[in-house]
Amino acid sequence: MKQPLSTNKIFFAPLHGLRGIAALYLVVAHLGQYGLFLLPIPHDAIGKVGVWIFFVLSAFLLTTHLCHDLETTSSKVFSLLKYTVHRIFRIYPLFIFSLTIHLIYRDISRIEFIQHLFLIQGRSELWAIPVEFQYYFIMPVIAMSTLYLPRRKVILLLAATLMVALFYGIAQPASVFSNKLNIIPKLAPFLLGSILALLLYKKKPASPQSQPKFVFFTPTACLVMLLITTVLFRCIAKNYISISFAPWLSIAIGASVMGLIYFALQPTAVSTLLGARPLVFLGEISFSVYLLHMFVIRFALSLHGLPIVTKAWLSLGLSVLCAIISYWIIERPGIHIGKKISQKLRTNFPAAFNVIS
């Protein structure tokens, strides 16, 4: 029997592939920022597009997960606790390792180390983690509301919140793509990911006729839209066009990623492209790539006598190698520990959770 989206398609390989593309955006953008060009074309000042891809994907996957858990488990309290434990042990082991390296390099002080741990500061590439964690606190509210309100009403509320974020961005356009930790101007990609999750999520297997049809999107249109928004973002970052377009561009990037996620879950050319094994593999180690690639770039810049192109490709290769190592010795054990802790809590205190629920 065909399984619902919530249980068998959310780890569909193409979604990992899309995450791999997001990781590539970040690495090549930072390489370009330091003059290390892989190809004879400019690829600096595009990193935020990769971050927006991460934001949409994260909101989509976690909203789907949490809705499924809340609807299928007897204890809502345990579902929320499991969600919290999994998020902490998914992020913090590698995050702490990365912060420790920054501390050794004296990029941050001991006080700043603590501030980063409590997510009240985010230097350089680390700014996105506190912002994403802010949405982690919003997501349970969204998922819980689907238990007591019709899903259409929840989607309308999210759409209304999206408009509020848009108006905020129009009033303060420079805040949309800034590294500041205020999530309000950066809500668009998260909300779009959650909206897509609620549109596609089905408690029971759904027939093809019951799936929502996005008639204004095609797989090719979504890819082209992502490329166009990438160019437009670079134009904003380079001050070629006005920053006032930033809030609209934020929504456009999010919408293109929404379309790619939707078509990645269908038998289309996009799912085939994104499901390519190298991209899927890169997506699996993308968090390690994200947190470690700047250290590799710093190392490459210290190598004198090598051609720029050689340094660039060496940085990319070493970033992947370091990510593979950290994925196996830090990320996977952290994920495993999180799962073990939530299982023990459920095993040791089942009655308590059921009574609270």
Backbone hydrogen bonds in HBPLUS format (Angstrom, degrees):
<---DONOR---> <-ACCEPTOR-->    atom                        ^
c    i                          cat <-CA-CA->   ^        H-A-AA   ^      H-
h    n   atom  resd res      DA  || num        DHA   H-A  angle D-A-AA Bond
n    s   type  num  typ     dist DA aas  dist angle  dist       angle   num
A0007-THR N   A0004-PRO O   3.07 MM   3  5.75 154.4  2.14 118.8 125.3     1
A0008-ASN N   A0004-PRO O   3.30 MM   4  6.54 150.1  2.39 159.9 168.5     2
A0009-LYS N   A0005-LEU O   3.37 MM   4  5.06 155.3  2.43 124.0 129.7     3
A0012-PHE N   A0009-LYS O   2.96 MM   3  4.91 154.4  2.03 113.1 112.4     4
A0015-LEU N   A0012-PHE O   2.96 MM   3  5.81 145.6  2.08 128.3 136.4     5
A0016-HIS N   A0013-ALA O   2.93 MM   3  5.25 123.5  2.26 109.1 123.6     6
A0017-GLY N   A0013-ALA O   2.97 MM   4  6.35 152.2  2.05 149.3 158.3     7
A0018-LEU N   A0014-PRO O   2.84 MM   4  6.16 146.1  1.95 143.7 151.9     8
A0019-ARG N   A0015-LEU O   3.06 MM   4  6.31 151.1  2.15 138.9 146.6     9
A0020-GLY N   A0016-HIS O   2.85 MM   4  6.19 142.2  1.99 143.3 154.9    10
A0021-ILE N   A0017-GLY O   3.03 MM   4  6.42 145.4  2.15 144.2 152.7    11
A0022-ALA N   A0018-LEU O   3.08 MM   4  6.43 152.3  2.16 143.7 151.0    12
A0023-ALA N   A0019-ARG O   3.01 MM   4  6.36 152.2  2.09 146.5 153.4    13
A0024-LEU N   A0020-GLY O   2.99 MM   4  6.32 152.9  2.07 145.0 152.5    14
A0025-TYR N   A0021-ILE O   2.94 MM   4  6.25 155.7  2.00 151.1 157.4    15
A0026-LEU N   A0022-ALA O   3.24 MM   4  6.59 157.7  2.29 147.5 151.7    16
A0027-VAL N   A0023-ALA O   3.05 MM   4  6.35 166.9  2.07 155.6 158.5    17
A0028-VAL N   A0024-LEU O   2.91 MM   4  5.96 171.5  1.92 160.7 162.3    18
A0029-ALA N   A0025-TYR O   2.99 MM   4  5.93 149.3  2.08 141.3 150.4    19
A0030-HIS N   A0026-LEU O   3.06 MM   4  6.24 161.0  2.10 148.3 152.5    20
A0031-LEU N   A0027-VAL O   2.88 MM   4  6.12 151.5  1.97 150.0 159.0    21
A0032-GLY N   A0028-VAL O   2.94 MM   4  6.07 162.9  1.97 143.7 148.2    22
A0033-GLN N   A0029-ALA O   2.90 MM   4  6.12 143.7  2.03 138.9 149.9    23
A0034-TYR N   A0030-HIS O   3.28 MM   4  6.50 140.6  2.44 138.4 145.5    24
A0034-TYR N   A0031-LEU O   3.13 MM   3  5.43 133.1  2.36 102.2 113.7    25
A0036-LEU N   A0031-LEU O   2.76 MM   5  4.84 152.0  1.83 152.0 142.2    26
A0035-GLY N   A0032-GLY O   2.98 MM   3  4.85 162.7  2.01 106.8 109.1    27
A0049-VAL N   A0046-ILE O   3.10 MM   3  5.77 143.2  2.24 117.2 126.2    28
A0050-GLY N   A0047-GLY O   3.00 MM   3  5.31 121.5  2.36 104.3 118.0    29
A0051-VAL N   A0047-GLY O   3.15 MM   4  6.58 151.1  2.24 145.8 154.4    30
A0052-TRP N   A0048-LYS O   2.87 MM   4  6.14 156.0  1.93 149.2 154.9    31
A0053-ILE N   A0049-VAL O   3.04 MM   4  6.37 146.6  2.15 143.3 152.2    32
A0054-PHE N   A0050-GLY O   3.07 MM   4  6.41 157.7  2.12 147.2 152.6    33
A0055-PHE N   A0051-VAL O   2.89 MM   4  6.22 156.2  1.95 150.6 157.5    34
A0056-VAL N   A0052-TRP O   3.02 MM   4  6.24 166.5  2.04 152.0 153.9    35
A0057-LEU N   A0053-ILE O   3.02 MM   4  6.16 172.3  2.03 155.3 157.9    36
A0058-SER N   A0054-PHE O   2.84 MM   4  5.92 166.5  1.86 154.5 158.7    37
A0059-ALA N   A0055-PHE O   3.04 MM   4  6.18 168.4  2.05 150.3 153.3    38
A0060-PHE N   A0056-VAL O   2.95 MM   4  6.11 161.3  1.98 151.7 157.4    39
A0061-LEU N   A0057-LEU O   2.92 MM   4  6.08 177.1  1.92 161.5 161.7    40
A0062-LEU N   A0058-SER O   2.97 MM   4  5.95 167.8  1.98 152.5 156.4    41
A0063-THR N   A0059-ALA O   3.01 MM   4  5.78 153.8  2.08 138.3 145.9    42
A0064-THR N   A0060-PHE O   3.12 MM   4  6.20 160.4  2.16 144.0 149.6    43
A0065-HIS N   A0061-LEU O   2.92 MM   4  6.13 163.7  1.94 150.3 155.1    44
A0066-LEU N   A0062-LEU O   2.91 MM   4  5.97 171.5  1.91 148.7 151.2    45
A0067-CYS N   A0063-THR O   2.97 MM   4  6.04 162.2  2.00 148.2 153.3    46
A0068-HIS N   A0064-THR O   3.07 MM   4  6.20 160.8  2.11 147.9 153.2    47
A0069-ASP N   A0065-HIS O   2.92 MM   4  6.21 161.8  1.95 154.4 159.5    48
A0070-LEU N   A0066-LEU O   2.92 MM   4  6.04 167.2  1.94 152.4 155.9    49
A0071-GLU N   A0067-CYS O   3.10 MM   4  6.17 147.5  2.21 142.6 150.7    50
A0072-THR N   A0068-HIS O   3.03 MM   4  6.05 133.1  2.26 144.4 156.1    51
A0073-THR N   A0069-ASP O   3.05 MM   4  5.79 132.9  2.28 150.2 154.1    52
A0079-SER N   A0075-SER O   3.20 MM   4  6.46 156.0  2.26 140.8 147.2    53
A0080-LEU N   A0076-LYS O   3.04 MM   4  6.33 158.9  2.09 150.7 155.3    54
A0081-LEU N   A0077-VAL O   2.89 MM   4  6.12 154.7  1.95 148.1 156.1    55
A0082-LYS N   A0078-PHE O   2.73 MM   4  5.88 161.9  1.76 154.9 159.6    56
A0083-TYR N   A0079-SER O   2.99 MM   4  6.14 157.5  2.04 142.3 148.6    57
A0084-THR N   A0080-LEU O   3.03 MM   4  6.26 155.9  2.09 143.7 149.4    58
A0085-VAL N   A0081-LEU O   2.91 MM   4  6.17 168.7  1.92 157.0 159.4    59
A0086-HIS N   A0082-LYS O   2.89 MM   4  5.99 169.0  1.90 154.7 158.1    60
A0087-ARG N   A0083-TYR O   3.05 MM   4  6.19 155.9  2.11 144.0 150.5    61
A0088-ILE N   A0084-THR O   3.03 MM   4  6.25 164.1  2.05 153.1 157.2    62
A0089-PHE N   A0085-VAL O   3.02 MM   4  6.22 172.4  2.02 157.8 159.5    63
A0090-ARG N   A0086-HIS O   2.88 MM   4  5.83 124.8  2.19 136.6 150.5    64
A0091-ILE N   A0087-ARG O   3.10 MM   4  6.20 150.6  2.19 147.0 152.5    65
A0092-TYR N   A0088-ILE O   2.85 MM   4  5.64 156.0  1.90 152.9 159.6    66
A0095-PHE N   A0091-ILE O   3.09 MM   4  6.02 154.9  2.16 151.8 157.8    67
A0096-ILE N   A0092-TYR O   2.78 MM   4  5.73 168.2  1.79 157.7 158.1    68
A0097-PHE N   A0093-PRO O   3.18 MM   4  6.38 154.8  2.25 138.8 146.0    69
A0098-SER N   A0094-LEU O   2.87 MM   4  6.10 161.4  1.90 152.2 156.6    70
A0099-LEU N   A0095-PHE O   2.92 MM   4  6.17 160.3  1.96 149.9 155.5    71
A0100-THR N   A0096-ILE O   2.90 MM   4  6.08 150.2  1.99 145.5 153.6    72
A0101-ILE N   A0097-PHE O   3.13 MM   4  6.48 152.6  2.20 147.5 153.9    73
A0102-HIS N   A0098-SER O   3.03 MM   4  6.38 159.1  2.07 149.7 155.6    74
A0103-LEU N   A0099-LEU O   2.85 MM   4  6.13 147.7  1.96 145.0 154.5    75
A0104-ILE N   A0100-THR O   2.91 MM   4  6.21 153.3  1.98 147.7 154.7    76
A0105-TYR N   A0101-ILE O   2.91 MM   4  6.19 156.0  1.97 151.5 157.9    77
A0107-ASP N   A0102-HIS O   2.84 MM   5  5.14 157.4  1.89 160.3 157.9    78
A0106-ARG N   A0103-LEU O   3.00 MM   3  4.80 148.5  2.10  96.0 105.8    79
A0113-PHE N   A0109-SER O   2.86 MM   4  6.12 142.6  2.00 142.3 153.3    80
A0114-ILE N   A0110-ARG O   3.14 MM   4  6.48 157.0  2.19 146.7 150.4    81
A0115-GLN N   A0111-ILE O   2.94 MM   4  6.26 156.7  2.00 147.3 154.6    82
A0116-HIS N   A0112-GLU O   2.85 MM   4  6.04 151.7  1.93 147.1 153.8    83
A0117-LEU N   A0113-PHE O   3.01 MM   4  6.31 153.1  2.09 144.1 151.9    84
A0118-PHE N   A0114-ILE O   3.04 MM   4  6.35 149.3  2.13 149.4 157.0    85
A0120-ILE N   A0115-GLN O   2.94 MM   5  5.38 166.4  1.96 159.8 157.7    86
A0119-LEU N   A0116-HIS O   2.95 MM   3  4.77 157.7  2.00 102.0 107.5    87
A0126-LEU N   A0123-ARG O   2.75 MM   3  5.36 148.2  1.85 155.7 154.0    88
A0129-ILE N   A0126-LEU O   3.33 MM   3  5.92 147.5  2.44 114.5 121.6    89
A0132-GLU N   A0128-ALA O   2.90 MM   4  6.07 160.7  1.94 150.0 155.1    90
A0133-PHE N   A0129-ILE O   2.94 MM   4  6.14 158.0  1.99 152.5 158.8    91
A0134-GLN N   A0130-PRO O   3.09 MM   4  6.33 143.1  2.23 141.7 150.4    92
A0134-GLN N   A0131-VAL O   3.18 MM   3  5.24 125.4  2.49  95.0 108.5    93
A0135-TYR N   A0132-GLU O   3.02 MM   3  5.23 122.2  2.36  99.0 113.3    94
A0136-TYR N   A0132-GLU O   3.04 MM   4  6.43 136.5  2.23 140.5 153.5    95
A0137-PHE N   A0134-GLN O   3.26 MM   3  5.53 139.6  2.44  99.2 108.9    96
A0138-ILE N   A0135-TYR O   2.97 MM   3  4.86 128.0  2.25  94.2 108.9    97
A0139-MET N   A0135-TYR O   2.92 MM   4  6.11 152.3  2.00 157.8 163.8    98
A0141-VAL N   A0138-ILE O   3.04 MM   3  5.47 125.4  2.35 109.7 123.3    99
A0142-ILE N   A0138-ILE O   3.24 MM   4  6.64 152.7  2.31 149.5 157.5   100
A0143-ALA N   A0139-MET O   2.92 MM   4  6.20 169.1  1.93 161.4 163.5   101
A0144-MET N   A0140-PRO O   2.81 MM   4  5.84 163.5  1.84 147.3 152.5   102
A0145-SER N   A0141-VAL O   3.00 MM   4  6.02 150.3  2.09 139.4 147.4   103
A0146-THR N   A0143-ALA O   3.21 MM   3  5.45 138.9  2.39 100.3 111.0   104
A0147-LEU N   A0144-MET O   2.98 MM   3  5.47 155.7  2.04 112.6 120.4   105
A0148-TYR N   A0145-SER O   3.19 MM   3  5.41 145.9  2.31 102.8 111.9   106
A0149-LEU N   A0145-SER O   2.88 MM   4  5.84 135.8  2.08 153.1 164.8   107
A0153-LYS N   A0150-PRO O   2.97 MM   3  5.45 125.3  2.27 110.0 123.2   108
A0154-VAL N   A0150-PRO O   3.23 MM   4  6.67 154.1  2.31 150.8 158.5   109
A0155-ILE N   A0151-ARG O   2.93 MM   4  6.22 160.8  1.97 153.7 158.6   110
A0156-LEU N   A0152-ARG O   2.94 MM   4  6.20 153.7  2.01 144.8 152.1   111
A0157-LEU N   A0153-LYS O   2.92 MM   4  6.18 151.6  2.00 145.4 153.0   112
A0158-LEU N   A0154-VAL O   2.91 MM   4  6.24 153.2  1.98 149.2 156.6   113
A0159-ALA N   A0155-ILE O   2.86 MM   4  6.12 152.2  1.94 146.1 154.4   114
A0160-ALA N   A0156-LEU O   2.88 MM   4  6.14 149.8  1.98 143.9 152.1   115
A0161-THR N   A0157-LEU O   2.94 MM   4  6.22 152.1  2.02 143.1 150.8   116
A0162-LEU N   A0158-LEU O   2.84 MM   4  6.12 147.0  1.95 143.2 153.0   117
A0163-MET N   A0159-ALA O   3.06 MM   4  6.42 145.9  2.19 141.5 149.7   118
A0164-VAL N   A0160-ALA O   3.06 MM   4  6.46 150.0  2.16 143.8 152.0   119
A0165-ALA N   A0161-THR O   2.94 MM   4  6.27 159.4  1.98 152.5 157.4   120
A0166-LEU N   A0162-LEU O   2.89 MM   4  6.15 148.8  1.99 142.7 152.0   121
A0167-PHE N   A0163-MET O   2.90 MM   4  6.19 162.3  1.93 153.4 156.5   122
A0168-TYR N   A0164-VAL O   2.93 MM   4  6.17 154.2  1.99 147.9 155.7   123
A0169-GLY N   A0165-ALA O   2.88 MM   4  6.11 155.8  1.93 145.1 151.9   124
A0170-ILE N   A0166-LEU O   2.85 MM   4  6.16 148.0  1.95 148.6 158.2   125
A0171-ALA N   A0167-PHE O   3.02 MM   4  6.25 150.5  2.11 142.6 149.8   126
A0172-GLN N   A0168-TYR O   2.88 MM   4  6.16 144.0  2.01 144.7 155.7   127
A0175-SER N   A0172-GLN O   3.07 MM   3  5.75 156.6  2.13 120.0 126.7   128
A0176-VAL N   A0173-PRO O   3.26 MM   3  5.65 157.2  2.32 110.6 116.6   129
A0186-LYS N   A0183-ILE O   2.84 MM   3  5.04 139.1  2.00 109.0 122.4   130
A0187-LEU N   A0184-ILE O   3.31 MM   3  5.29 163.5  2.34 112.5 111.5   131
A0191-LEU N   A0187-LEU O   2.90 MM   4  6.02 173.2  1.90 170.8 173.1   132
A0192-LEU N   A0188-ALA O   2.96 MM   4  6.06 162.4  1.99 156.2 161.1   133
A0193-GLY N   A0189-PRO O   3.07 MM   4  6.20 152.0  2.15 140.4 147.7   134
A0194-SER N   A0190-PHE O   2.99 MM   4  6.34 158.1  2.04 153.4 159.1   135
A0195-ILE N   A0191-LEU O   2.83 MM   4  6.02 158.3  1.88 150.8 157.3   136
A0196-LEU N   A0192-LEU O   3.00 MM   4  6.16 160.7  2.04 145.6 150.3   137
A0197-ALA N   A0193-GLY O   3.06 MM   4  6.27 153.2  2.14 141.3 148.9   138
A0198-LEU N   A0194-SER O   3.00 MM   4  6.30 157.0  2.05 151.1 156.1   139
A0199-LEU N   A0195-ILE O   2.94 MM   4  6.18 146.2  2.05 146.4 156.5   140
A0200-LEU N   A0196-LEU O   2.99 MM   4  6.15 150.9  2.07 150.5 157.1   141
A0201-TYR N   A0197-ALA O   2.79 MM   4  5.68 144.8  1.91 146.7 156.3   142
A0210-SER N   A0207-SER O   2.92 MM   3  5.37 141.8  2.06 112.4 123.3   143
A0211-GLN N   A0208-PRO O   3.31 MM   3  5.45 155.4  2.37 102.4 109.5   144
A0217-PHE N   A0214-PHE O   3.06 MM   3  5.64 164.7  2.08 118.6 123.1   145
A0222-CYS N   A0218-THR O   3.01 MM   4  6.28 153.9  2.08 157.5 163.9   146
A0223-LEU N   A0219-PRO O   3.16 MM   4  6.48 158.9  2.21 149.2 154.2   147
A0224-VAL N   A0220-THR O   2.89 MM   4  6.12 167.8  1.91 157.4 161.0   148
A0225-MET N   A0221-ALA O   2.81 MM   4  5.89 154.0  1.88 142.6 150.6   149
A0226-LEU N   A0222-CYS O   2.95 MM   4  6.16 151.0  2.04 143.5 150.5   150
A0227-LEU N   A0223-LEU O   3.03 MM   4  6.35 157.0  2.09 148.8 154.7   151
A0228-ILE N   A0224-VAL O   2.86 MM   4  6.12 160.8  1.89 153.3 158.8   152
A0229-THR N   A0225-MET O   2.90 MM   4  6.03 163.5  1.93 148.0 152.7   153
A0230-THR N   A0226-LEU O   2.96 MM   4  6.09 141.7  2.11 138.2 148.8   154
A0231-VAL N   A0227-LEU O   3.08 MM   4  6.41 158.3  2.13 148.8 153.2   155
A0232-LEU N   A0228-ILE O   2.90 MM   4  6.20 159.6  1.94 150.9 157.2   156
A0233-PHE N   A0229-THR O   2.81 MM   4  5.92 151.5  1.89 141.4 149.1   157
A0234-ARG N   A0230-THR O   3.04 MM   4  6.33 160.1  2.08 147.6 152.5   158
A0235-CYS N   A0231-VAL O   2.98 MM   4  6.28 149.6  2.08 144.1 153.0   159
A0236-ILE N   A0232-LEU O   2.97 MM   4  6.31 149.5  2.07 146.6 154.2   160
A0237-ALA N   A0233-PHE O   2.82 MM   4  6.12 164.9  1.85 156.1 160.5   161
A0238-LYS N   A0234-ARG O   2.87 MM   4  6.00 143.8  2.00 144.7 153.9   162
A0240-TYR N   A0235-CYS O   2.65 MM   5  4.82 150.1  1.74 159.4 158.7   163
A0241-ILE N   A0235-CYS O   3.37 MM   6  5.75 146.9  2.49 115.4 115.2   164
A0239-ASN N   A0236-ILE O   3.01 MM   3  4.92 159.6  2.05 104.4 109.8   165
A0245-PHE N   A0242-SER O   3.35 MM   3  6.19 174.6  2.35 118.6 120.2   166
A0246-ALA N   A0243-ILE O   2.94 MM   3  5.44 166.1  1.96 120.0 124.5   167
A0249-LEU N   A0245-PHE O   2.91 MM   4  6.10 155.4  1.98 157.4 165.5   168
A0250-SER N   A0246-ALA O   2.87 MM   4  6.07 151.0  1.95 155.0 162.8   169
A0251-ILE N   A0247-PRO O   3.38 MM   4  6.63 155.0  2.45 138.5 142.8   170
A0252-ALA N   A0248-TRP O   3.00 MM   4  6.27 153.9  2.07 143.6 151.6   171
A0253-ILE N   A0249-LEU O   2.85 MM   4  6.08 160.4  1.88 155.5 158.9   172
A0254-GLY N   A0250-SER O   3.11 MM   4  6.29 165.1  2.13 143.5 148.0   173
A0255-ALA N   A0251-ILE O   2.80 MM   4  6.01 152.4  1.87 149.3 157.1   174
A0256-SER N   A0252-ALA O   3.01 MM   4  6.22 155.4  2.07 146.1 151.9   175
A0257-VAL N   A0253-ILE O   3.04 MM   4  6.35 155.2  2.11 150.9 157.7   176
A0258-MET N   A0254-GLY O   2.88 MM   4  6.11 152.6  1.95 145.2 153.5   177
A0259-GLY N   A0255-ALA O   3.02 MM   4  6.29 160.2  2.06 148.0 151.9   178
A0260-LEU N   A0256-SER O   3.03 MM   4  6.32 153.6  2.10 141.9 149.1   179
A0261-ILE N   A0257-VAL O   2.87 MM   4  6.12 157.1  1.92 154.2 159.8   180
A0262-TYR N   A0258-MET O   2.96 MM   4  6.24 165.1  1.98 153.2 157.3   181
A0263-PHE N   A0259-GLY O   2.97 MM   4  6.20 167.4  1.98 153.9 156.6   182
A0264-ALA N   A0260-LEU O   2.77 MM   4  5.79 133.6  1.99 137.3 150.7   183
A0265-LEU N   A0261-ILE O   3.20 MM   4  6.45 131.9  2.44 143.0 153.0   184
A0265-LEU N   A0262-TYR O   3.23 MM   3  5.46 141.8  2.38  99.6 109.6   185
A0266-GLN N   A0263-PHE O   3.18 MM   3  5.00 162.0  2.22  99.7 103.9   186
A0268-THR N   A0266-GLN O   2.79 MM   2  5.59 124.5  2.10 115.0  97.9   187
A0272-THR N   A0268-THR O   3.20 MM   4  6.55 150.9  2.29 143.7 151.7   188
A0273-LEU N   A0269-ALA O   2.89 MM   4  6.13 158.1  1.94 147.5 153.5   189
A0274-LEU N   A0270-VAL O   2.81 MM   4  5.98 177.2  1.81 159.9 160.7   190
A0275-GLY N   A0271-SER O   2.90 MM   4  5.68 129.6  2.15 128.7 141.5   191
A0276-ALA N   A0273-LEU O   3.25 MM   3  5.64 163.2  2.28 112.6 114.4   192
A0279-LEU N   A0276-ALA O   3.01 MM   3  5.58 119.4  2.39 116.7 130.6   193
A0280-VAL N   A0276-ALA O   3.01 MM   4  6.23 163.4  2.04 156.7 162.0   194
A0281-PHE N   A0277-ARG O   2.90 MM   4  5.98 164.9  1.92 155.3 159.0   195
A0282-LEU N   A0278-PRO O   2.98 MM   4  6.14 156.2  2.04 141.2 148.1   196
A0283-GLY N   A0279-LEU O   2.85 MM   4  6.09 148.5  1.95 145.4 154.4   197
A0284-GLU N   A0280-VAL O   3.03 MM   4  6.34 145.6  2.15 145.4 154.2   198
A0285-ILE N   A0281-PHE O   3.31 MM   4  6.67 142.7  2.46 144.2 152.8   199
A0286-SER N   A0283-GLY O   3.26 MM   3  4.81 165.5  2.28  99.7 102.5   200
A0289-VAL N   A0285-ILE O   3.04 MM   4  6.34 155.9  2.09 150.5 158.2   201
A0290-TYR N   A0286-SER O   2.80 MM   4  6.00 160.3  1.84 150.4 155.3   202
A0291-LEU N   A0287-PHE O   3.08 MM   4  6.31 159.2  2.12 147.5 151.6   203
A0292-LEU N   A0288-SER O   2.99 MM   4  5.89 143.1  2.12 147.5 155.8   204
A0293-HIS N   A0289-VAL O   3.05 MM   4  5.51 149.1  2.15 147.1 149.2   205
A0295-PHE N   A0292-LEU O   3.13 MM   3  5.64 131.9  2.37 112.2 123.5   206
A0297-ILE N   A0293-HIS O   2.95 MM   4  6.25 158.6  2.00 151.4 157.0   207
A0298-ARG N   A0294-MET O   3.00 MM   4  6.16 156.0  2.06 141.7 148.1   208
A0299-PHE N   A0295-PHE O   3.02 MM   4  6.31 151.1  2.11 141.3 149.0   209
A0300-ALA N   A0296-VAL O   2.88 MM   4  6.20 160.1  1.92 154.3 159.5   210
A0301-LEU N   A0297-ILE O   2.95 MM   4  6.17 155.4  2.01 151.2 157.2   211
A0302-SER N   A0299-PHE O   3.04 MM   3  5.27 138.1  2.22 101.6 113.6   212
A0303-LEU N   A0300-ALA O   3.09 MM   3  5.37 159.6  2.13 108.6 115.0   213
A0311-LYS N   A0307-PRO O   3.00 MM   4  6.37 158.1  2.05 153.7 159.9   214
A0312-ALA N   A0308-ILE O   2.91 MM   4  6.17 152.7  1.98 149.7 157.7   215
A0313-TRP N   A0309-VAL O   3.02 MM   4  6.30 170.2  2.03 157.2 157.2   216
A0314-LEU N   A0310-THR O   2.85 MM   4  5.92 153.1  1.93 147.0 155.7   217
A0315-SER N   A0311-LYS O   2.87 MM   4  5.98 151.2  1.95 141.7 149.2   218
A0316-LEU N   A0312-ALA O   3.06 MM   4  6.41 157.0  2.12 148.5 154.3   219
A0317-GLY N   A0313-TRP O   2.97 MM   4  6.17 167.2  1.99 149.0 152.3   220
A0318-LEU N   A0314-LEU O   2.87 MM   4  5.98 166.8  1.89 152.4 156.4   221
A0319-SER N   A0315-SER O   2.87 MM   4  5.89 148.5  1.96 143.5 152.4   222
A0320-VAL N   A0316-LEU O   3.17 MM   4  6.43 155.2  2.24 146.3 151.6   223
A0321-LEU N   A0317-GLY O   2.99 MM   4  6.27 159.1  2.04 146.8 153.1   224
A0322-CYS N   A0318-LEU O   2.83 MM   4  5.97 172.1  1.84 153.7 155.5   225
A0323-ALA N   A0319-SER O   2.99 MM   4  6.04 150.2  2.08 137.8 146.6   226
A0324-ILE N   A0320-VAL O   2.91 MM   4  6.16 151.9  1.99 149.2 156.2   227
A0325-ILE N   A0321-LEU O   3.16 MM   4  6.48 162.5  2.19 152.3 155.9   228
A0326-SER N   A0322-CYS O   2.95 MM   4  6.20 170.1  1.96 153.5 156.1   229
A0327-TYR N   A0323-ALA O   2.82 MM   4  5.83 149.2  1.91 145.1 153.9   230
A0328-TRP N   A0324-ILE O   3.21 MM   4  6.44 156.4  2.27 146.5 150.9   231
A0329-ILE N   A0325-ILE O   3.01 MM   4  6.22 153.3  2.08 151.5 159.6   232
A0330-ILE N   A0326-SER O   2.80 MM   4  5.22 141.5  1.95 137.4 143.4   233
A0331-GLU N   A0326-SER O   3.07 MM   5  6.51 158.0  2.12 146.7 153.7   234
A0332-ARG N   A0327-TYR O   2.87 MM   5  5.99 171.3  1.88 165.5 165.7   235
A0334-GLY N   A0330-ILE O   3.08 MM   4  6.10 153.1  2.15 143.3 151.3   236
A0335-ILE N   A0331-GLU O   2.91 MM   4  6.23 159.7  1.95 159.2 165.0   237
A0336-HIS N   A0332-ARG O   2.91 MM   4  6.13 161.4  1.95 153.8 159.0   238
A0337-ILE N   A0333-PRO O   2.88 MM   4  6.10 156.1  1.93 149.2 155.3   239
A0338-GLY N   A0334-GLY O   3.03 MM   4  6.27 160.2  2.07 149.5 154.5   240
A0339-LYS N   A0335-ILE O   3.07 MM   4  6.37 156.8  2.13 149.5 155.2   241
A0340-LYS N   A0336-HIS O   2.94 MM   4  6.18 157.3  2.00 148.7 155.4   242
A0341-ILE N   A0337-ILE O   2.90 MM   4  6.12 160.4  1.94 154.9 159.5   243
A0342-SER N   A0338-GLY O   3.11 MM   4  6.33 165.0  2.13 148.2 151.8   244
A0343-GLN N   A0339-LYS O   2.98 MM   4  6.15 153.7  2.05 146.9 154.4   245
A0344-LYS N   A0340-LYS O   2.91 MM   4  6.14 156.4  1.96 149.4 155.7   246
A0345-LEU N   A0341-ILE O   2.94 MM   4  6.19 157.1  1.99 150.4 156.8   247
A0346-ARG N   A0342-SER O   3.07 MM   4  6.22 156.1  2.12 141.2 147.4   248
A0347-THR N   A0343-GLN O   2.85 MM   4  6.05 151.7  1.93 145.8 154.2   249
A0348-ASN N   A0344-LYS O   2.78 MM   4  5.80 165.7  1.80 152.7 156.4   250
A0349-PHE N   A0345-LEU O   3.01 MM   4  5.77 147.2  2.12 139.7 147.1   251
A0353-PHE N   A0349-PHE O   3.28 MM   4  6.52 163.5  2.31 153.1 156.4   252
A0354-ASN N   A0350-PRO O   3.09 MM   4  6.30 159.6  2.13 149.5 155.1   253
A0355-VAL N   A0351-ALA O   2.89 MM   4  6.11 153.0  1.96 151.3 158.6   254
A0356-ILE N   A0352-ALA O   2.99 MM   4  6.19 164.0  2.02 150.6 154.7   255
A0357-SER N   A0353-PHE O   2.96 MM   4  6.10 158.0  2.01 145.6 151.9   256
